[in-house]
Amino acid sequence: MPLTDLRQYIEGLRSLGEIQEIDVPVSLDLELGAITRRCYENGAPAPLFKAFSDHPSGFRILGAPAGTSRQPGLYLSRVALSLGLPPNSSGLEIAEAMAASLDLPPVPPVVVDDAPCFENTTTGDDVDLTRLPVPLLHHGDGGRYLNTWGCIVARTPDGSWTNWSIARMMLVDSRRMSGIVAAEQHVGMVAQAWADIGKPMPFALALGVEPAIPFVCGMPLPAHVNESDRLGAFLGRAIETVRCRSVDLEAPASAEILIEGYLHLDEKVAEGPMGEFAGYVPVEPSMRRPVYRVTAMSHRNNAILPVVVAGEPVEENHTAWGIPTSAQILHDLRASGIPVTASWIPLEAALHWLVVTVPRDWRRRTGIEDSAALCQRIGKEVFTTKAGAVIPKVIVLNDDVDPTNTRELVWAFATRCHPLMGHATFEHIPAAPLLAYLRTSEKVASATGKVVYNCLPPDEWGEALPIRASFRHGYPPEIVDRVKRRWHEYGFH
């Protein structure tokens, strides 16, 4: 059965042993964030907080909604379950499924008459965001962050493009929020289109939506492509939306909490810093960022707020942003004629690495003669797209290496990457300003240098590869099968 809301998803996680209910009251000030961070780092079940020592009852919080699991065979079970795939799906299987869906015809959403989130609604001066349990997530954060896993809905003034995205939003006061609105990001493009006609941008923030929605919000689709339509194509069914109460938008009907209002680019307040996907709380002070003014707030009874505590891998920036980005790049590289067998952003690399693998006969398939030229071509294809904007470093390998196996990847990079030969470098390429190592001038310019590491064999080898001295690659198949069959007979457990 499809999981069409957050509560169904939680029950699905419970059946897999991936939910830990926390009945004892915890503090929204750092304690909840610290618990969730430890769950990420230990592979523990997703914590479902039911009581808070410093906030009234009536709400719950789900931490680590798409984190990884320490259970054997279920490492990416939360990701797979969210997307309607078998819970034992591998990272490459998930990326392949998402990439394949990009060639399917779009399935637009359908509008329903009502939604559970309207069980409680306030508008105008009666809105009070502080009624929600908004946590202080990291020591060093500049404020409390309400949106870390919600779907921001925005539409261009002419109605031609409805964008769904995720971006952090900090609570300012009872009716205002603020967050990063980057000009190169799609929500920034839509907001600028409204500013160009002298109006603030209507927005809706849907929190606690059906589990697949954050993954398409994090997928770097091209501009003017509706995320809702692409998710419908992937799932094979239309997403249900509902009309908002105070703005002319439709938001996901599955929302636990729905916040509506207008984004004002010309009104700014201090926002941040915040612990982010690279794994650090920045040393820079707060920045002046645009204001979201709220005109309506609705929520279900006993509503559930999902919370991501960004930081060192692996968390949702690396799963729900990294895996869809891997899928988009896989699709784009293949569409460009490069015979890519895998595209994968290693979860532990915090979106700073992309691994691309190619078959040994890539020369015959592409007509490209040498590995340096191939790396240059891959770099141009990756770095000029929205999907590649966040990626500063690409590693190109033969496909005898599993890019999802970190131990194998480290070995291959260390032993196959010549320090001087064939790397493709690119100067002043657009880059996400939250990359960890950027200088201030690069952050302001949103541009930096990027590189493709050539880890392919010397061109003089042709299609020959040395035999890997490993169990899987270094013995005839019949010996590998025999050892596997007799493993317990040898006395191993």
N, C-alpha and C positions, 0 to 999 in steps of 0.2 A: 504494500500500500504506500502511495506517495506521502511524504511527511510535509504537510502543507501549513504547519504553524510551529512555533517554538516549543509548545507544550508536547506535541507529538514527538518532536525531535528529542526532547529530554527523556521521554519514555523509551524511545529507541536506544538512547545512550544507556539508560538504566538496564535494559535487557542485555547489554554487552558488558556490564560492570564498569561503565565509564561515567557514572554520576556518583558524587559524594555529597549527601545532604548534610548541611551544617546547621544544627538546631541551636547551638549555644550562641548568644549574642556576640558579634564581633564589631569592632570599631571601623567606621568608614574612613577614619584618618589613619592611613598607612597599613593597618593590620590586614584589612581585606586585600589590599594590593600585595602585601608580602605573602599571604597565604596562596594567592593565585600564582605569583611568581614561582613559589616553591613547587606548586603543582606542575607548572611547565617544565621546570628543571629536573623533576623526578619522574616525569611521565605519569603522574598520579591522575585519578579521575577528575573530571570537571567539577569544581565546587559549586554547589547550589546553596547560597546563603539565605537563610530564612528569618533572621532576626539581627538587629543592629543595636549596639549599646548606646549609640549617639544619634539615633533617628527613630521616629515613630514607626509602628508596625503598619502593614498594609501593602508592602512591596517586597519583592525578592530580587536577588542578583545572581546571575549565572556567570561564573568566571571561566576563562579558558574554553570558550565554546567550540573552537576548532584547533585546539592544541593537539599534541601527539601523545600516544599511549605507550606505556612500557610493556603492555601485554603482548606476548609472542603472537605474531601474525596480524596484529591490530594496530600497528604503528600509526597509520593514517586513517583509522576507522572513523574518526569524527569528520574528517574531510569527505571520505567516501559516502558515509551515511547522509551527510548534508546534501550531496549531489545525486542521491538515489542510486549509488553504485554499491556493489558488494563490499561489506566492511573490511575484507581482507585485500582490497585492491591495492596495487603498488602505486608509487608516485608516477611512474611512466605510463601505467595503464590509465590513471586519472587524466594526465596531460593529453594522451592520445585521444581519449573520449571527448575532451573539451575542444581539442583542435579539429577533430572530425566534424563537430557540430557547427563549426563556422561556415561550412559549405551547404548547410541545410537552409531551406527557406524560413524566413522569420515567422514567428507565431506571436502576434500582438496580444496584449493583455485584454481581459474583459472587465467591465465595470459592474460591480454588484451594488445593490441598494443600501446595504448596511454592513457594519463590521463590529466585532466584539469590543474594539478599542473605544467605541462611543458609549460604553456603559457609564463612563464618567467624563464630562466635558465642561471646561471653563473657557471663557472668551474675554477679550478686552482686559479691563483693569482687574478682573478676578483671577487672571492667570498668575500662578506662583510656582515657578520651576523649583524652588527650594523645598517643595513638598516631595520631590523625587529624591531617592537616596543616591546622591552624587558623591562618589568617593574621591579622596586624595590618594592617587595611585603610587607615586614615587616620592621618596625623600628628595627634594629639590625641584619638584614641579611648581610652576607658578600659579596654579589654581586647581580647582576640581573639574574633572572632565566628564561631561555627560555623554558625549558621543565618541565612542571608540569602535562601535560595531553596528552602527545604524546606517540606514539607506537615506541619503539626501536626494530628494526629487526636485528637479529644476527644469524649466521649459523655456525655450527661446520666445521672444515676443511674438514672432510670427507663427508660433505653434508647430513648427516643422521638426523640432528635435526635443525629445524629452530625455534628459540625462539622469541616470542613477549612479551615485558615487558614494565613497566613504571618505571622510576627512574629519580630523579631530575637531571637537567643539568644546570650549571651556565655558563653564558657568560664570557669568559676570554678576548678575543679580536676578531678581525674581522674574524679569521679563526680557533679559538680554543674554546672548551668548556671543562668543568670538572664536575665531580659528583661522588657520592658514587658508587663504583663497589665492592660489598661485595662478598667475595670468596664463601660463601654459597648460594648466589643467582644465578639464572640460567645464567644471563648475565655474571656474574663473572666466572662461570664454562666454558662458551663458550670462553670468553676472555683468560682464562688460557690455554685452548686447543690450541689456536693460539700462545700464548707465548711459549708453550712447543716446537713448531716447529720453533721458532725464528721470528715470524711474528706478526704485529699488526692485530687486529680483524677488518674486514670490518663491517661497521654498516650503517643503514639507520634510520633516525628519521622522522617519519610521523606525522605531527602536523595537527589537525583539521580533523580527520578521521571520518568515519561513526560512529554513536553514540554507537553502541554495542561494538566496538573494545576495548576501554579502560577497559571495564568490564572483558573481557577475559584476557587482559594484567595484570589485578590485581588479577586474580584467581590463587590460589596456586596449579596449576596442578603438577603432578610428573615430574621429569626430563625426558627428551627425548620424551615428548609429545608435539606435535605442537599445539599451541594455535589457529592458524588459522583453523585447522581441527576441533577442538572442537567447535569453534564458528560456523562453518558451520553446524555442527550437531545440535546445539541449534537452529539456525535460520531456518534450513531446506533448505539452499541454500549455494552455494559456494561464498566465499568472493572474490571480484576481486582484483588482484594485478597487478603491472606494473613493468617492469625491470628498475632498476636504471641506471643512466647515467655514473657513474664513479666507481661503485663497483658491484661485481657479486652477487646481491641480488634482490629479488622482494619485493616491499613495497606495502601497501594498496593504491589502485588506487584512493581512495576517498580523499586523503590528500589535504589539502589547501596549505600546505608548506611541502617540502621534502628536508631534509638535509642528505648528504652522506659523508662518510669519513672512517677514521680508528681510532680505540681506541688503545692507546699506554699505556700498563700497566707500562712500565719502564720509562715513562716521567710523572712527577708529578708537580702540581702547588697547590697553596693555594686555598681551596674551603670551602665555608660555613663561619659561621653557617647559618642556615635557620630555620625559624619557621616551625615546623613539626606537624605530625598527633596527637601527644600526647597533643598538645595545648600550647607548650612553644617554645620560641626562646632559644636554649641552651646557657649556660654561657661559654661553652668551646670556645677557639679561633678557627681560621681556621685550617683545617687539610690538609695535603699533599695528593692529590688524582690524579688518572690517567687523562690523557688528550685525548680528542676526537679532532683529526685534521680533518678539513672539506675540502673536495675536490670538492663538488658541492652543489649548493643551487637552488631550483626551487620553484615557487609559482604561484598560481592563481592570476588573476587580482582582486584587492580589496580583498585580502586574509584575512581570519579570523583566528586569533590565539586564541585557547581556553586556559584559565588560571585558575588554582586552587590556592587559597590562603589558604594554609594549616594552621591548628590551632585548636582552641577549637571546639568541635563538634557542629553542624554536617556539615561536608564538604565531598569532594569526597573520601578522604582516608577512610572515615567511610562508605560511600555508595558503591563505586565501588571497594573497597578492602574488606571491612567488609562483605558485603552481599555475594559476591562470595566465600569468605572464609567460611562463615556459610554454604553455599551450599556444598562445598567440604567436610567439616567435617561431615555434615549430611550424605552424601553419604558414606563416609569412615566408620563411626560408624555403619551404617546399614549393610554394607558389612561385617563387623567383627562379626555380629550376635547380636549386642546390639539393642533392640527394641526401638530406639529413635523416639519420636514423633515430636520433634523440636530441631533444633540447631540454635542458634541466637546470634550474637554479638551485644549487645545493642548499638545503634548508639551513644548514649551519653557517653558511656564508652571508647571511643577513642581506640578501639581494645585491651583494657586491660582486658575485661571480655568476657567470652563465657558462655552462658546459655544452658544447655542440659536438656530437659524434657523427662521423661519416664512414661509409664503407671503404674498403681498401681499393675498390675500382672507381673512386670518385673522379679520377682523371678522364676515364673513358666516358663516364656519364655526363660530365660537364664540358669537356673540351678544354678545360684549364690545365696548363702544363705543369705548374710547380705549386708547392704548398704555400709559399709566401703570397702568391696571387690569389689563391683560394681564401686565405685568411683576410686579405684586403677586401675581397668581395663579401665575405661574411660580415666583416665589420661595417661596411657601407650599408648592407641590408639591415643590420640590427640597430645601429646607432642613429639611423635617420627616421626611425619609427617611434611612435608613442610608447610602444612596448619596451623599446631599448633605452628610453630616456633615463631610467633609473640605473641601468647596468653599466658599470665602468670598466669591467674586465671580462673578456670572453676567453675561454680555454677550448681549443679545437683538438680533438683526439680521434683516433680510430675507434670503431664501435666494438672492439673486443673488450672495452672498459665499460663497466656499469657506472654511469655518472651519479646514481643515487647511493652508491656504496662509498661512503666517505673515506674509508681506509684504502680502498682500491684507487679512488681518485687521487688521494695524496701521493700514493706510490707512483701512479702513472705520471702525474705532473712533475714529481721530483726526478724521475728517471728518463722522461721523454722530452722535456723542455730544454732545448739548447739555449744557453743564456744569451747568445749573440745572433742566432740565425732565424730569419723569417718572420719575426713578430711585426704586426701591422699596428702602427700608432696613428692616432687621430688627435689633432689639436683643436681646442675651443669648440667642443661638441656640447650641445645642450645636455644638462644633467640635473637630477633632482637635488635641490639645495640641502637636503637632509643627509646626503652621503657623509660618512663619519669623518673623513680626512680632509675635507675641503678647506682651503683658506678663505678668509672673509671675502676677498675680492671675487673668488669663484662662486661663493654663495650668493653674493649680490648679483652677479652676472648670470647665475644659473647655468654655468658652462665650465667645463674642465677638459683635461686631456683624457683619452681613453685608449685601451690597448686590446689587441687580440693576440693571445699567446699561441704560438705555433708549436704544438706538441705532436705533430705528425712526423713519421720517419723521414730521414734524409731522402731527397728526391732521387738520388742515385740507386736507392733500393727498389724503386718501382712499386709494385704491389706486394712485395715480400715483407713479411713481418717476422720477427724472432718468436720462437715458441716461448710462451709464458711458463715459467717454472712454478706452477701452482697445481693444486689438486684438480681443479675444474678444467684447466687448459693443458696440463703437462702430461696427461696419460691418455691412452686409447679409451674410447667410450665404454668398451666392455669391462675394462679394469675399474673405471669410475663406478659403473653400475654394480660390479661385484663387491667393491669395498662398501658401498652404501648398504647393500643387502645384508652383508655380514657384520655390520658395525657392532650390533649387540652381541653377536657370536664371539667377537674379539674381546668382549668384556667391558666395552664402553657403554655408558648410559646416555 
